[in-house]
Amino acid sequence: MRTRRPVVAKLVNGNEEDEEYLGISRSSRRNQPRVDLSKLEMPTLKKYRRAFNLSGGVDSKEELVPAVARHFASQVVDEDDILLNFAFSLKKQYLARRGLLPKKGKGKTSGKGKK
């Protein structure tokens, strides 16, 4: 079994002291979006706005990108939950490819609740 090493950002000289020198705190790095939303096409940005009910009838990409970026950055992510769901998804995909998932019957009931 492999042991997990703590993840530490290495910057200029490859140590944590560089973070203090550059004035970078761990929380500020964590809150910054790492996705360049300006690369998204206008229809995608509009779909995002509709999906998350962002206010405003913004018509230009220059106005929509910052609004979407603010909303995207404000999302709270439970990393443990995401990783667990990802692992279950991989397992389900693995089982499905090998035909090991139970077949779902259409319109059939399990018989529970009937007398």
ZIJOZI-V185804 format. One record per residue. N is the residue number from 1. PSI is psi in whole degrees, -180 to 180 (* if undefined). Layout:
BEGIN
n->N psi->PSI
n->N psi->PSI
END
This chain:
BEGIN
n->1 psi->133
n->2 psi->143
n->3 psi->148
n->4 psi->132
n->5 psi->145
n->6 psi->141
n->7 psi->123
n->8 psi->128
n->9 psi->131
n->10 psi->125
n->11 psi->-128
n->12 psi->-60
n->13 psi->3
n->14 psi->23
n->15 psi->171
n->16 psi->-23
n->17 psi->-28
n->18 psi->-34
n->19 psi->-43
n->20 psi->-40
n->21 psi->-41
n->22 psi->-3
n->23 psi->29
n->24 psi->121
n->25 psi->156
n->26 psi->-38
n->27 psi->-35
n->28 psi->-35
n->29 psi->-37
n->30 psi->-32
n->31 psi->-12
n->32 psi->134
n->33 psi->141
n->34 psi->19
n->35 psi->130
n->36 psi->92
n->37 psi->-14
n->38 psi->-15
n->39 psi->-11
n->40 psi->147
n->41 psi->159
n->42 psi->-44
n->43 psi->-35
n->44 psi->-43
n->45 psi->-40
n->46 psi->-38
n->47 psi->-41
n->48 psi->-46
n->49 psi->-44
n->50 psi->-44
n->51 psi->-35
n->52 psi->12
n->53 psi->47
n->54 psi->135
n->55 psi->161
n->56 psi->141
n->57 psi->57
n->58 psi->128
n->59 psi->-18
n->60 psi->151
n->61 psi->-35
n->62 psi->-29
n->63 psi->-32
n->64 psi->-38
n->65 psi->-49
n->66 psi->-36
n->67 psi->-44
n->68 psi->-41
n->69 psi->-41
n->70 psi->-46
n->71 psi->-45
n->72 psi->-43
n->73 psi->-24
n->74 psi->-8
n->75 psi->133
n->76 psi->129
n->77 psi->126
n->78 psi->99
n->79 psi->-38
n->80 psi->-43
n->81 psi->-43
n->82 psi->-45
n->83 psi->-39
n->84 psi->-46
n->85 psi->-37
n->86 psi->-44
n->87 psi->-43
n->88 psi->-37
n->89 psi->-43
n->90 psi->-42
n->91 psi->-44
n->92 psi->-42
n->93 psi->-42
n->94 psi->-48
n->95 psi->-38
n->96 psi->-40
n->97 psi->-26
n->98 psi->5
n->99 psi->29
n->100 psi->1
n->101 psi->143
n->102 psi->143
n->103 psi->139
n->104 psi->128
n->105 psi->138
n->106 psi->127
n->107 psi->4
n->108 psi->147
n->109 psi->162
n->110 psi->-8
n->111 psi->-6
n->112 psi->140
n->113 psi->-7
n->114 psi->148
n->115 psi->*
END
